[in-house]
Structures are given as structure tokens and as C-alpha cells.
């Protein structure tokens, strides 16, 4: 599986668990092979620039789709969180979104931008949602995560985005852009709902604000030649 199919670390761990379960539960034997579990891949999130986010929103003409994408970027929402939003979760007076029972069943508040609220109000007038903020095609059901992913993918294609991104990239971009604008990492951690600060610290590795302060030695060499 490693050499021929180049499977991911998570897939390898599933295979190892399955083999151990098969030997132990079904065959009632010990798993005789000593398999070293692979180290987890340390991949950095792919981030969209502010200009790319704007292009994605500009090409999205469907008011419902636009409201979904704007809210996701506005508050750094996960796909599973945006689809489960209810009308009462939008606090227009305070400018916040109430995220209920997210990961680890933890509630939190995140940012509701004024621009997103304007679009959201236009959407509500047109669609008049009852229970869920973004209702699906079936009565009483919310929109599916798969549909949100398809909305984002279509918008990226129209906007000419070539990066390998998913709807979750809006959350990564939101966090990175906050960091680049000078927001303290502790506040970003709270807004995103991260349990550990180490999870949030990954955005320091993709922030252009921190990288931009470091000067390339190439520029130094070339300047010395000119002198």
C-alpha cells in the first residue's frame, strides 16, 4: 500500500487497525507482524489570498450561495457548522454568530461581518427560511455539506482559482488573514474553537506577514554587487 498506491498516513492507520481487529476478533490470534505506525503528515493548509476570496464572492451571483460563502469566511466556520445554523444563531445586534455544539460539543461565538449581514438579509427576504438558516431540497432538512462543497468548487472554477482548495480553505484563509492583520493568536484560537493553541499556531507558518519580514539573502547579494 505504501510503495504501490502511495496511500495517506490516515489510511495506513485504518489498515493496521483492521488487520489487528481481524486477527484478534475473528481469528482469535495475535497480530504476528510488527508494523510501525507511520508518522502523521505535517501538511500546511492551502490559503487563499484576500483578492482570491473577493473573486470567488464576486462570481457567485446566486444570493443563497453567496450568503453561505460569505458567512463561512466572515466567521471562519467549518462546513458542518454552516449547514446546521438556525435563524436564532444570527445575532445581528451584537454582530456575532452563535455556533452550537461544534467539535467536542462546545459552543462558541464568532464574527458576523456587516457585509455578510447585508447579503444575509437579502437572502432571507427571498427565501424566508423557517427552521434552518439554509434549508435543503427536502422539507425540514438543512442543506448538505456535499452541496456546500459543490457550491464552493463551482465558484472557484468561475473565478479561475487554480489552487487545490476546498470549502474548508475559507476557514484557513479567515484565520491567516486575521493573523496578518495583527489579531492576537489567542483570540483567533477562541474564535476558531481550537482546544489547543498548537492547532492555531499552524497559521503562523503560512502567514505572509511573518515571512515578509525576513529578507532573502539573494537581495543582499545583488545589492552588494551593485555597490
NUSEDREN-803214 format. One record per residue (C-alpha): residue in one letter; x, y, z. Coordinates in steps of 0.5 Angstrom, whole numbers, plus 500, padded with zeros to 3 digits. Last residue first. Layout:
# residues N
aXYZ...
This chain:
# residues 227
x556597491x551594485x555587487x553588495x546590493x545583489x548579495x543582500x537581495x539574494x540573502x532574502x530579508x525576513x520581515x515578509x515571512x512574519x506578515x506572509x502568514x503561512x507558518x504563523x497559521x500553524x500556531x492555532x493548533x499549538x494554542x490547544x482547544x481551538x474554537x476558531x474565535x478563541x484561538x484567534x484571540x490567543x493569536x493576537x490580531x495584527x492584520x497578518x494574524x487575522x488574514x491567517x485565521x480567515x484564510x484557514x477558515x476559507x480553506x475549509x471550502x476546499x482548496x487545491x490552488x488554481x482559482x479562476x474565479x469561475x472555477x473557485x465559485x464552482x468549488x465553493x458551491x460544491x463544498x456547500x452542497x457536500x456539507x448538506x443544506x438543512x432539513x425541515x423540507x428536503x431541498x436544504x435550508x440555510x438558516x435552519x428553522x424557517x427560512x424566508x428565501x428572498x427576504x432572508x437572502x437580502x438580510x444575509x447580504x447586509x449581514x455579510x458586509x457588517x461582519x459576524x465574528x465568532x461566538x463559542x459553544x463546545x460539544x467537543x467540536x461544535x455544540x453551538x456556534x453563536x455568530x456575532x455582530x452584537x445587534x445582528x446576533x445570528x444563532x437565532x436563525x439556525x446554523x447547522x450548515x455553517x457549522x459542518x463546513x467549519x466557520x472562520x467568522x466572516x469567511x464562512x458567513x461570506x461563503x454561505x451568503x454568496x450561495x444564498x444570493x446566487x451571484x458568486x463571481x464577486x465572492x470568489x474574486x474577493x477571496x482571491x484578493x484577500x489571499x487564499x491559504x493552503x494549510x501546512x502539512x505535517x504528515x503524521x508519523x507512520x505506525x511501526x508494524x511488528x507482525x504477529x498480530x496476536x490470534x483470536x482469528x476474528x477479534x485479535x487477527x481481524x482487529x489488528x489488521x483493521x487497526x493497521x489499515x486505519x493507521x495506513x489511511x491516516x498516513x496517506x496512501x502512496x499506492x505502490x510503495x506505502x500500500
